[in-house]
């Protein structure tokens, strides 16, 4: 659990973007003003929006990559490059990068080939270096860019890691100067690096939308993601404190895992948990996928254990989250804003906060990205990044 201060969010009003002036395509004109990239390296995957300006057009490329990562040797990379189908498929599914011929990492779904998995223990900013390099290579391939180009880069990181943003900027600029990729050596110049704590995009939206009266009230903005739960408190528009914890969705998954027999990976457990909770009438159908027996009597027993485990793990998760939030939300707070994919999952439970200590509670859905930008149907998981993109774009 981390507490720090000095949350820096800008006050600029976003430029309105007409959907008729937005193209989503996989090729880009050779002449363009600049490339803007915003990213969020979440526990369930890298979410990014790349934008290239061409006169009055914004050409947009949404990207989603798996969160898996694996350390590999140079010899493993050489073997991979010789494989017949190594250059087939979309770039986001075959990304790797190396720095100074010493550190090589495979990113996304390709990492599964090397027994890679989602790393939740290391700070996100430590993994952000290689995930950024892989992301830049994917953009290069998608838009057929040269090996050298420049970008304006915005990044969302957990509030508890926000104090590391200057070190992150230094390391990123060094790594981007020269790195290896499946297409050869690349060099990318960061014309600008902007780093904000997660939920900053939504906070900026609230701050600049008069109906919320953000500067006249006290707000607590809660971001519930897969790995982290974070809280930033504001008093009449001014940031006061920020907190991070490990109470993301993974907290519940690890508790539920104790009720399963096969110790299934998260990639299997998460969709089953979400589906079983959202469709209670057919919950048995989803949970049956986790049963590891052919004996009828034992099947009934295992199914009941899974149903009990699903209920208990969800209840224990919300209880832990509730206690943590009540510890840090100020007593003079007026409005609690919940955002993130896990907030939607816990929608029924978090209504507990509506009226608690005279607070008003809302689950953020003030702005939704157009379907052409939310290409991967991420919905509430991309709201924060999309809001951040709208504010960073005019820079």
TISE-25569 format. One record per residue (C-alpha): residue in three letters; x, z, y. Coordinates in Angstrom, 3 decimals, decimal comma, padded with zeros to 6 digits. Example, Ala and Ser with C-alpha at 12.3 -4.5 7.8 and 13.67 -1.06 7.14 Angstrom:
BEGIN
{rec 'ALA'; {012,300; 007,800; -004,500}}
{rec 'SER'; {013,670; 007,140; -001,060}}
END
This chain:
BEGIN
{rec 'UNK'; {000,000; 000,000; 000,000}}
{rec 'UNK'; {001,491; -001,028; 003,318}}
{rec 'UNK'; {000,522; -000,153; 006,869}}
{rec 'UNK'; {002,022; -001,984; 009,808}}
{rec 'UNK'; {001,030; -002,928; 013,322}}
{rec 'UNK'; {001,379; -005,737; 015,870}}
{rec 'UNK'; {-000,876; -008,412; 014,375}}
{rec 'UNK'; {-000,350; -011,534; 016,458}}
{rec 'UNK'; {-003,317; -013,906; 016,677}}
{rec 'UNK'; {-003,707; -016,594; 019,313}}
{rec 'UNK'; {-006,636; -017,016; 021,670}}
{rec 'UNK'; {-006,818; -020,801; 021,873}}
{rec 'UNK'; {-010,165; -022,541; 021,465}}
{rec 'UNK'; {-010,049; -025,179; 018,716}}
{rec 'UNK'; {-010,488; -028,815; 019,529}}
{rec 'UNK'; {-013,741; -030,126; 018,107}}
{rec 'UNK'; {-013,175; -032,540; 015,260}}
{rec 'UNK'; {-015,746; -035,246; 014,763}}
{rec 'UNK'; {-016,088; -036,036; 011,059}}
{rec 'UNK'; {-016,345; -039,709; 012,013}}
{rec 'UNK'; {-012,789; -039,464; 013,332}}
{rec 'UNK'; {-011,451; -037,921; 010,134}}
{rec 'UNK'; {-010,188; -040,032; 007,262}}
{rec 'UNK'; {-009,222; -038,581; 003,912}}
{rec 'UNK'; {-006,895; -040,962; 002,145}}
{rec 'UNK'; {-003,773; -041,121; 000,029}}
{rec 'UNK'; {-001,858; -043,559; 002,214}}
{rec 'UNK'; {-000,746; -043,150; 005,792}}
{rec 'UNK'; {000,163; -045,645; 008,510}}
{rec 'UNK'; {003,886; -046,011; 009,075}}
{rec 'UNK'; {003,505; -045,034; 012,722}}
{rec 'UNK'; {001,959; -041,674; 013,505}}
{rec 'UNK'; {002,368; -038,991; 016,124}}
{rec 'UNK'; {003,060; -035,961; 013,942}}
{rec 'UNK'; {002,288; -034,292; 010,636}}
{rec 'UNK'; {000,626; -030,879; 010,569}}
{rec 'UNK'; {000,527; -028,848; 007,347}}
{rec 'UNK'; {-001,184; -025,496; 006,803}}
{rec 'UNK'; {-000,921; -023,637; 003,510}}
{rec 'UNK'; {-002,010; -020,518; 001,673}}
{rec 'UNK'; {-000,076; -019,719; -001,507}}
{rec 'UNK'; {-002,822; -017,725; -003,199}}
{rec 'UNK'; {-002,683; -016,052; -006,583}}
{rec 'UNK'; {-004,978; -018,697; -008,085}}
{rec 'UNK'; {-003,239; -021,681; -006,536}}
{rec 'UNK'; {-001,684; -023,323; -003,504}}
{rec 'UNK'; {-004,284; -024,434; -000,987}}
{rec 'UNK'; {-003,066; -026,801; 001,718}}
{rec 'UNK'; {-004,339; -029,227; 004,334}}
{rec 'UNK'; {-002,022; -031,937; 005,644}}
{rec 'UNK'; {-002,960; -033,926; 008,727}}
{rec 'UNK'; {-001,342; -036,926; 010,385}}
{rec 'UNK'; {-002,394; -038,054; 013,851}}
{rec 'UNK'; {-002,834; -041,769; 014,481}}
{rec 'UNK'; {-004,154; -042,441; 017,980}}
{rec 'UNK'; {-007,644; -040,886; 017,944}}
{rec 'UNK'; {-007,768; -040,488; 014,168}}
{rec 'UNK'; {-006,917; -037,428; 012,089}}
{rec 'UNK'; {-005,908; -038,552; 008,615}}
{rec 'UNK'; {-006,351; -035,559; 006,332}}
{rec 'UNK'; {-005,021; -034,815; 002,868}}
{rec 'UNK'; {-006,366; -031,716; 001,054}}
{rec 'UNK'; {-004,109; -030,403; -001,709}}
{rec 'UNK'; {-004,591; -027,847; -004,465}}
{rec 'UNK'; {-001,780; -026,948; -006,865}}
{rec 'UNK'; {-001,596; -024,428; -009,677}}
{rec 'UNK'; {000,054; -021,089; -008,951}}
{rec 'UNK'; {002,283; -021,101; -012,053}}
{rec 'UNK'; {006,032; -021,049; -011,522}}
{rec 'UNK'; {008,977; -021,192; -013,926}}
{rec 'UNK'; {012,751; -020,925; -013,547}}
{rec 'UNK'; {014,572; -023,824; -015,181}}
{rec 'UNK'; {018,144; -025,030; -015,514}}
{rec 'UNK'; {019,529; -028,304; -014,217}}
{rec 'UNK'; {019,897; -029,503; -017,815}}
{rec 'UNK'; {016,172; -028,879; -018,406}}
{rec 'UNK'; {015,401; -030,974; -015,338}}
{rec 'UNK'; {017,620; -033,782; -016,625}}
{rec 'UNK'; {015,800; -033,767; -019,974}}
{rec 'UNK'; {012,446; -033,748; -018,184}}
{rec 'UNK'; {013,418; -036,793; -016,117}}
{rec 'UNK'; {014,249; -038,756; -019,278}}
{rec 'UNK'; {010,843; -038,174; -020,855}}
{rec 'UNK'; {008,691; -041,285; -021,039}}
{rec 'UNK'; {005,647; -039,895; -019,232}}
{rec 'UNK'; {007,393; -037,606; -016,732}}
{rec 'UNK'; {006,456; -039,881; -013,812}}
{rec 'UNK'; {002,811; -040,280; -014,784}}
{rec 'UNK'; {-000,055; -038,346; -013,248}}
{rec 'UNK'; {-000,649; -036,907; -009,810}}
{rec 'UNK'; {002,381; -035,415; -008,002}}
{rec 'UNK'; {000,840; -031,933; -007,861}}
{rec 'UNK'; {000,960; -031,827; -011,680}}
{rec 'UNK'; {004,632; -032,785; -012,033}}
{rec 'UNK'; {006,345; -030,983; -009,172}}
{rec 'UNK'; {009,741; -029,316; -009,324}}
{rec 'UNK'; {012,384; -028,564; -006,729}}
{rec 'UNK'; {015,939; -027,321; -006,519}}
{rec 'UNK'; {018,121; -025,849; -003,798}}
{rec 'UNK'; {021,913; -026,276; -003,701}}
{rec 'UNK'; {022,024; -027,419; -007,346}}
{rec 'UNK'; {021,699; -023,788; -008,391}}
{rec 'UNK'; {018,086; -022,692; -008,241}}
{rec 'UNK'; {015,480; -024,925; -009,868}}
{rec 'UNK'; {011,817; -024,107; -010,232}}
{rec 'UNK'; {008,889; -025,953; -011,740}}
{rec 'UNK'; {005,678; -025,436; -009,783}}
{rec 'UNK'; {002,016; -025,713; -010,745}}
{rec 'UNK'; {000,586; -026,968; -014,017}}
{rec 'UNK'; {003,920; -028,486; -015,110}}
{rec 'UNK'; {005,332; -024,936; -015,239}}
{rec 'UNK'; {003,200; -024,243; -018,318}}
{rec 'UNK'; {005,487; -026,615; -020,225}}
{rec 'UNK'; {008,285; -024,120; -019,537}}
{rec 'UNK'; {006,178; -021,019; -020,292}}
{rec 'UNK'; {005,648; -020,444; -016,598}}
{rec 'UNK'; {002,827; -018,246; -015,342}}
{rec 'UNK'; {001,331; -016,848; -012,159}}
{rec 'UNK'; {003,699; -014,281; -010,675}}
{rec 'UNK'; {001,835; -011,426; -009,001}}
{rec 'UNK'; {004,591; -008,829; -008,611}}
{rec 'UNK'; {007,103; -010,553; -006,275}}
{rec 'UNK'; {006,130; -010,740; -002,594}}
{rec 'UNK'; {004,413; -014,014; -001,754}}
{rec 'UNK'; {006,984; -014,843; 000,898}}
{rec 'UNK'; {009,736; -014,884; -001,756}}
{rec 'UNK'; {007,832; -017,484; -003,772}}
{rec 'UNK'; {006,779; -019,346; -000,623}}
{rec 'UNK'; {010,177; -021,043; -000,281}}
{rec 'UNK'; {009,945; -023,052; -003,496}}
{rec 'UNK'; {006,192; -023,567; -003,257}}
{rec 'UNK'; {006,688; -025,032; 000,215}}
{rec 'UNK'; {009,379; -027,415; -001,019}}
{rec 'UNK'; {007,151; -028,553; -003,888}}
{rec 'UNK'; {004,241; -029,004; -001,485}}
{rec 'UNK'; {006,355; -031,132; 000,867}}
{rec 'UNK'; {007,361; -033,369; -002,032}}
{rec 'UNK'; {003,709; -033,814; -003,041}}
{rec 'UNK'; {002,839; -034,832; 000,537}}
{rec 'UNK'; {005,753; -037,283; 000,574}}
{rec 'UNK'; {004,536; -038,884; -002,653}}
{rec 'UNK'; {000,880; -038,980; -001,624}}
{rec 'UNK'; {001,647; -040,614; 001,712}}
{rec 'UNK'; {004,705; -042,619; 000,652}}
{rec 'UNK'; {006,863; -040,984; 003,309}}
{rec 'UNK'; {010,635; -041,412; 003,610}}
{rec 'UNK'; {012,935; -038,737; 002,225}}
{rec 'UNK'; {013,436; -037,376; 005,744}}
{rec 'UNK'; {010,541; -036,448; 008,021}}
{rec 'UNK'; {009,343; -033,646; 010,298}}
{rec 'UNK'; {006,280; -031,405; 010,181}}
{rec 'UNK'; {004,475; -028,668; 012,075}}
{rec 'UNK'; {003,950; -025,958; 009,477}}
{rec 'UNK'; {001,458; -023,079; 009,479}}
{rec 'UNK'; {001,353; -020,470; 006,719}}
{rec 'UNK'; {-000,959; -017,587; 005,817}}
{rec 'UNK'; {000,637; -014,583; 004,077}}
{rec 'UNK'; {-000,635; -011,094; 003,110}}
{rec 'UNK'; {-000,746; -008,657; 006,048}}
{rec 'UNK'; {001,587; -006,323; 004,173}}
{rec 'UNK'; {004,283; -009,033; 004,202}}
{rec 'UNK'; {003,724; -010,110; 007,797}}
{rec 'UNK'; {006,783; -008,255; 009,070}}
{rec 'UNK'; {008,920; -010,523; 006,862}}
{rec 'UNK'; {007,789; -013,664; 008,705}}
{rec 'UNK'; {011,012; -014,060; 010,701}}
{rec 'UNK'; {013,175; -013,836; 007,588}}
{rec 'UNK'; {010,806; -016,265; 005,872}}
{rec 'UNK'; {011,150; -018,747; 008,733}}
{rec 'UNK'; {014,939; -018,546; 008,560}}
{rec 'UNK'; {015,018; -019,093; 004,787}}
{rec 'UNK'; {012,490; -021,928; 004,947}}
{rec 'UNK'; {014,390; -023,852; 007,594}}
{rec 'UNK'; {017,606; -023,502; 005,600}}
{rec 'UNK'; {016,001; -024,636; 002,338}}
{rec 'UNK'; {014,199; -027,583; 003,940}}
{rec 'UNK'; {017,463; -029,035; 005,251}}
{rec 'UNK'; {018,372; -030,306; 001,787}}
{rec 'UNK'; {016,558; -029,909; -001,534}}
{rec 'UNK'; {016,203; -031,834; -004,776}}
{rec 'UNK'; {012,936; -033,267; -006,083}}
{rec 'UNK'; {011,785; -035,755; -008,751}}
{rec 'UNK'; {012,259; -038,479; -006,100}}
{rec 'UNK'; {015,773; -037,399; -005,176}}
{rec 'UNK'; {017,145; -035,399; -002,280}}
{rec 'UNK'; {014,828; -034,603; 000,622}}
{rec 'UNK'; {015,287; -033,182; 004,100}}
{rec 'UNK'; {012,368; -031,939; 006,186}}
{rec 'UNK'; {012,580; -030,622; 009,729}}
{rec 'UNK'; {010,216; -027,821; 010,724}}
{rec 'UNK'; {009,379; -028,759; 014,306}}
{rec 'UNK'; {007,265; -025,622; 014,469}}
{rec 'UNK'; {006,645; -022,711; 012,126}}
{rec 'UNK'; {003,577; -020,552; 012,672}}
{rec 'UNK'; {002,846; -017,631; 010,379}}
{rec 'UNK'; {-000,309; -015,543; 010,403}}
{rec 'UNK'; {-001,684; -012,789; 008,159}}
{rec 'UNK'; {-004,411; -013,786; 005,720}}
{rec 'UNK'; {-007,873; -013,659; 007,341}}
{rec 'UNK'; {-006,344; -014,762; 010,674}}
{rec 'UNK'; {-008,248; -018,057; 010,523}}
{rec 'UNK'; {-011,576; -016,280; 010,192}}
{rec 'UNK'; {-010,561; -013,733; 012,832}}
{rec 'UNK'; {-009,790; -016,529; 015,290}}
{rec 'UNK'; {-013,183; -018,065; 014,580}}
{rec 'UNK'; {-014,949; -014,743; 015,209}}
{rec 'UNK'; {-012,896; -014,109; 018,336}}
{rec 'UNK'; {-013,831; -017,413; 019,929}}
{rec 'UNK'; {-017,494; -017,526; 018,901}}
{rec 'UNK'; {-019,513; -015,711; 021,611}}
{rec 'UNK'; {-022,339; -014,695; 019,281}}
{rec 'UNK'; {-020,076; -012,186; 017,495}}
{rec 'UNK'; {-019,041; -010,417; 020,749}}
{rec 'UNK'; {-015,651; -009,819; 019,166}}
{rec 'UNK'; {-014,083; -008,462; 022,365}}
{rec 'UNK'; {-016,905; -005,976; 022,966}}
{rec 'UNK'; {-017,065; -004,375; 019,512}}
{rec 'UNK'; {-014,810; -002,840; 016,866}}
{rec 'UNK'; {-014,264; -005,041; 013,819}}
{rec 'UNK'; {-012,722; -004,596; 010,383}}
{rec 'UNK'; {-011,909; -007,875; 008,626}}
{rec 'UNK'; {-011,537; -007,547; 004,850}}
{rec 'UNK'; {-009,977; -010,359; 002,818}}
{rec 'UNK'; {-010,599; -010,101; -000,929}}
{rec 'UNK'; {-008,493; -012,542; -002,906}}
{rec 'UNK'; {-007,221; -012,857; -006,434}}
{rec 'UNK'; {-004,057; -010,806; -006,004}}
{rec 'UNK'; {-004,586; -008,707; -002,877}}
{rec 'UNK'; {-007,213; -006,935; -000,850}}
{rec 'UNK'; {-006,276; -006,695; 002,805}}
{rec 'UNK'; {-007,792; -005,093; 005,880}}
{rec 'UNK'; {-007,138; -005,717; 009,575}}
{rec 'UNK'; {-008,871; -003,503; 012,139}}
{rec 'UNK'; {-009,634; -004,523; 015,726}}
{rec 'UNK'; {-010,798; -002,498; 018,698}}
{rec 'UNK'; {-012,563; -004,581; 021,347}}
{rec 'UNK'; {-010,601; -007,656; 020,363}}
{rec 'UNK'; {-007,210; -005,987; 020,059}}
{rec 'UNK'; {-005,532; -005,637; 016,638}}
{rec 'UNK'; {-004,934; -002,000; 015,703}}
{rec 'UNK'; {-003,749; -001,738; 012,086}}
{rec 'UNK'; {-003,347; -003,855; 009,004}}
{rec 'UNK'; {-003,224; -002,805; 005,375}}
{rec 'UNK'; {-002,619; -004,459; 002,011}}
{rec 'UNK'; {-003,299; -003,329; -001,550}}
{rec 'UNK'; {-003,222; -004,767; -005,065}}
{rec 'UNK'; {-007,023; -004,493; -005,327}}
{rec 'UNK'; {-007,703; -008,191; -005,712}}
{rec 'UNK'; {-009,742; -009,761; -008,510}}
{rec 'UNK'; {-006,785; -009,342; -010,851}}
{rec 'UNK'; {-007,420; -005,572; -010,799}}
{rec 'UNK'; {-010,731; -006,120; -012,596}}
{rec 'UNK'; {-009,336; -008,763; -014,943}}
{rec 'UNK'; {-006,616; -006,416; -016,177}}
{rec 'UNK'; {-009,199; -003,719; -016,874}}
{rec 'UNK'; {-011,453; -006,163; -018,718}}
{rec 'UNK'; {-008,503; -007,490; -020,718}}
{rec 'UNK'; {-008,346; -004,130; -022,535}}
{rec 'UNK'; {-011,738; -004,897; -024,097}}
{rec 'UNK'; {-010,670; -008,257; -025,537}}
{rec 'UNK'; {-008,960; -008,821; -028,877}}
{rec 'UNK'; {-006,886; -011,907; -028,196}}
{rec 'UNK'; {-005,373; -010,860; -024,855}}
{rec 'UNK'; {-006,408; -014,180; -023,360}}
{rec 'UNK'; {-004,498; -015,559; -020,359}}
{rec 'UNK'; {-006,020; -015,248; -016,904}}
{rec 'UNK'; {-006,747; -018,992; -016,817}}
{rec 'UNK'; {-009,251; -018,387; -019,651}}
{rec 'UNK'; {-010,563; -014,965; -018,642}}
{rec 'UNK'; {-011,358; -015,637; -014,993}}
{rec 'UNK'; {-013,898; -018,480; -015,416}}
{rec 'UNK'; {-015,593; -016,590; -018,264}}
{rec 'UNK'; {-015,888; -013,409; -016,189}}
{rec 'UNK'; {-017,260; -015,268; -013,178}}
{rec 'UNK'; {-019,721; -017,302; -015,254}}
{rec 'UNK'; {-020,952; -014,300; -017,262}}
{rec 'UNK'; {-021,536; -012,271; -014,094}}
{rec 'UNK'; {-023,309; -015,048; -012,209}}
{rec 'UNK'; {-025,529; -016,147; -015,118}}
{rec 'UNK'; {-026,585; -012,948; -016,866}}
{rec 'UNK'; {-029,195; -014,655; -019,049}}
{rec 'UNK'; {-026,482; -016,733; -020,696}}
{rec 'UNK'; {-023,697; -014,136; -020,523}}
{rec 'UNK'; {-023,480; -013,953; -024,325}}
{rec 'UNK'; {-022,694; -017,662; -024,497}}
{rec 'UNK'; {-019,664; -017,244; -022,246}}
{rec 'UNK'; {-018,445; -014,003; -023,819}}
{rec 'UNK'; {-018,663; -015,469; -027,333}}
{rec 'UNK'; {-015,617; -017,562; -026,436}}
{rec 'UNK'; {-013,560; -014,354; -026,454}}
{rec 'UNK'; {-014,675; -013,156; -029,885}}
{rec 'UNK'; {-011,927; -013,213; -032,494}}
{rec 'UNK'; {-013,683; -012,806; -035,833}}
{rec 'UNK'; {-015,741; -014,753; -038,375}}
{rec 'UNK'; {-017,616; -011,751; -039,775}}
{rec 'UNK'; {-021,181; -011,568; -038,467}}
{rec 'UNK'; {-021,335; -007,774; -038,208}}
{rec 'UNK'; {-018,011; -007,642; -036,428}}
{rec 'UNK'; {-019,145; -010,431; -034,094}}
{rec 'UNK'; {-022,075; -008,316; -032,910}}
{rec 'UNK'; {-019,785; -005,335; -032,397}}
{rec 'UNK'; {-017,213; -007,330; -030,433}}
{rec 'UNK'; {-019,870; -008,936; -028,243}}
{rec 'UNK'; {-021,300; -005,547; -027,323}}
{rec 'UNK'; {-017,826; -004,240; -026,537}}
{rec 'UNK'; {-017,197; -007,217; -024,244}}
{rec 'UNK'; {-020,522; -006,715; -022,447}}
{rec 'UNK'; {-019,785; -003,024; -021,951}}
{rec 'UNK'; {-016,271; -003,866; -020,800}}
{rec 'UNK'; {-017,534; -006,399; -018,294}}
{rec 'UNK'; {-019,897; -003,852; -016,759}}
{rec 'UNK'; {-017,373; -001,000; -016,721}}
{rec 'UNK'; {-014,455; -003,020; -015,363}}
{rec 'UNK'; {-016,584; -004,387; -012,534}}
{rec 'UNK'; {-017,926; -000,925; -011,653}}
{rec 'UNK'; {-014,461; 000,657; -011,744}}
{rec 'UNK'; {-013,031; -002,163; -009,663}}
{rec 'UNK'; {-015,600; -001,809; -006,908}}
{rec 'UNK'; {-015,277; 001,983; -006,918}}
{rec 'UNK'; {-011,512; 001,709; -006,376}}
{rec 'UNK'; {-011,985; -000,921; -003,672}}
{rec 'UNK'; {-014,708; 001,103; -001,932}}
{rec 'UNK'; {-012,591; 004,258; -001,833}}
{rec 'UNK'; {-009,619; 002,348; -000,451}}
{rec 'UNK'; {-011,648; 000,732; 002,324}}
{rec 'UNK'; {-013,381; 003,969; 003,324}}
{rec 'UNK'; {-009,956; 005,553; 003,668}}
{rec 'UNK'; {-008,803; 003,068; 006,315}}
{rec 'UNK'; {-011,876; 001,667; 008,090}}
{rec 'UNK'; {-012,087; 003,597; 011,397}}
{rec 'UNK'; {-015,050; 005,893; 011,986}}
{rec 'UNK'; {-015,835; 004,113; 015,268}}
{rec 'UNK'; {-015,988; 000,700; 013,579}}
{rec 'UNK'; {-019,061; -001,464; 014,309}}
{rec 'UNK'; {-018,870; -004,505; 012,013}}
{rec 'UNK'; {-017,170; -005,106; 008,660}}
{rec 'UNK'; {-016,543; -008,767; 007,837}}
{rec 'UNK'; {-015,816; -009,623; 004,197}}
{rec 'UNK'; {-014,216; -012,936; 003,258}}
{rec 'UNK'; {-012,476; -014,584; 000,312}}
{rec 'UNK'; {-013,562; -015,671; -003,141}}
{rec 'UNK'; {-013,704; -012,147; -004,558}}
{rec 'UNK'; {-016,031; -011,068; -001,736}}
{rec 'UNK'; {-018,527; -013,646; -002,954}}
{rec 'UNK'; {-018,116; -012,360; -006,514}}
{rec 'UNK'; {-018,858; -008,786; -005,336}}
{rec 'UNK'; {-021,638; -009,822; -002,958}}
{rec 'UNK'; {-024,231; -007,435; -004,425}}
{rec 'UNK'; {-021,864; -004,434; -004,449}}
{rec 'UNK'; {-020,405; -004,782; -000,968}}
{rec 'UNK'; {-023,844; -004,523; 000,589}}
{rec 'UNK'; {-023,126; -000,819; 000,104}}
{rec 'UNK'; {-021,213; -001,004; 003,390}}
{rec 'UNK'; {-024,243; -002,213; 005,352}}
{rec 'UNK'; {-025,282; 000,919; 007,236}}
{rec 'UNK'; {-022,438; 003,076; 005,924}}
{rec 'UNK'; {-021,125; 005,026; 008,924}}
{rec 'UNK'; {-023,541; 002,936; 011,030}}
{rec 'UNK'; {-021,601; -000,238; 010,257}}
{rec 'UNK'; {-023,087; -003,695; 010,185}}
{rec 'UNK'; {-021,782; -005,728; 007,244}}
{rec 'UNK'; {-021,534; -009,480; 006,844}}
{rec 'UNK'; {-019,989; -011,861; 004,334}}
{rec 'UNK'; {-018,355; -014,637; 006,309}}
{rec 'UNK'; {-019,941; -018,059; 005,998}}
{rec 'UNK'; {-019,891; -019,048; 009,658}}
{rec 'UNK'; {-018,151; -022,355; 009,077}}
{rec 'UNK'; {-017,909; -024,602; 006,051}}
{rec 'UNK'; {-015,405; -027,444; 005,696}}
{rec 'UNK'; {-016,788; -030,937; 005,142}}
{rec 'UNK'; {-016,885; -032,076; 001,532}}
{rec 'UNK'; {-014,098; -034,557; 002,165}}
{rec 'UNK'; {-011,789; -031,663; 003,042}}
{rec 'UNK'; {-013,069; -029,264; 000,385}}
{rec 'UNK'; {-012,249; -031,912; -002,204}}
{rec 'UNK'; {-011,700; -029,317; -004,942}}
{rec 'UNK'; {-014,920; -027,336; -004,272}}
{rec 'UNK'; {-013,002; -024,187; -003,348}}
{rec 'UNK'; {-015,840; -023,093; -001,031}}
{rec 'UNK'; {-015,296; -019,559; 000,310}}
{rec 'UNK'; {-011,708; -019,597; -000,978}}
{rec 'UNK'; {-010,766; -022,190; 001,642}}
{rec 'UNK'; {-012,770; -020,941; 004,653}}
{rec 'UNK'; {-009,848; -018,932; 006,040}}
{rec 'UNK'; {-007,377; -021,805; 005,702}}
{rec 'UNK'; {-009,817; -024,306; 007,197}}
{rec 'UNK'; {-010,475; -022,095; 010,239}}
{rec 'UNK'; {-006,736; -021,619; 010,657}}
{rec 'UNK'; {-006,236; -025,378; 010,439}}
{rec 'UNK'; {-008,763; -025,988; 013,225}}
{rec 'UNK'; {-006,922; -023,597; 015,539}}
{rec 'UNK'; {-003,406; -024,713; 014,642}}
{rec 'UNK'; {-004,158; -028,439; 014,827}}
{rec 'UNK'; {-004,164; -028,703; 018,663}}
{rec 'UNK'; {-000,646; -027,197; 018,971}}
END
